[in-house]
Amino acid sequence: MALINPHINFNGNTEEAFTFYKSVFGGDFAKFIRFKDLDTTEFSIADKELNKIMHIALPIGKNMLLGNDAP
């Protein structure tokens, strides 16, 4: 059986969209990484970007819905 794992780029509202998808499809997020989780002295992230989503994954059956806040 074919699988599909779409990756959707949002412009700052990924968390809102994926919270809605979670309410529709159920389940829990397999991954949830914010840009602030990657912020280091070697790899600095702008303050306005820190709370944006770098990667999020929601399993839907055997498929995975992926997204981020980096259009």
C-alpha positions in Angstrom: 0.0 0.0 0.0 1.3 3.5 -0.9 2.0 5.9 1.9 1.9 9.7 1.7 3.7 12.1 4.0 2.8 15.6 3.1 5.0 18.5 4.4 3.2 21.8 4.8 5.0 25.1 5.2 3.1 27.7 7.2 3.7 31.4 7.8 3.7 31.4 11.6 0.5 29.5 12.4 1.7 25.9 12.3 0.9 25.2 15.9 -2.7 26.5 15.5 -3.2 24.4 12.3 -1.7 21.2 13.8 -3.7 21.6 17.0 -6.8 21.6 14.7 -5.6 18.6 12.7 -4.9 16.8 16.0 -8.5 17.5 17.1 -9.8 16.1 13.8 -7.6 13.0 13.3 -6.7 12.3 17.0 -3.4 11.0 18.2 -0.3 12.7 19.6 2.5 14.6 17.9 5.4 12.3 17.1 7.8 15.3 17.0 7.5 18.9 18.1 10.6 21.1 17.8 10.7 24.9 18.1 13.5 27.0 16.7 14.5 27.9 20.3 15.3 24.2 20.8 18.2 24.6 18.3 19.5 28.0 19.5 23.1 27.8 20.5 26.1 30.2 20.5 27.2 28.7 17.2 23.7 28.8 15.6 21.9 31.9 16.8 18.1 32.3 16.1 16.5 35.7 16.0 14.3 36.5 19.0 11.2 36.9 16.9 11.7 33.4 15.4 12.4 31.5 18.7 8.8 30.2 19.3 8.1 29.3 15.7 7.9 25.6 14.8 10.9 24.2 13.2 9.4 20.7 12.7 6.1 19.0 13.8 4.8 15.6 12.9 1.4 14.1 13.4 0.8 10.4 12.6 -2.4 9.7 10.7 -2.8 6.0 10.4 0.4 4.7 8.8 1.0 8.2 7.2 2.7 11.2 8.7 1.6 14.9 8.4 4.6 17.2 8.7 4.9 20.9 8.9 6.9 24.0 9.9 6.8 27.8 10.2 9.4 28.4 7.5 7.8 29.1 4.1 
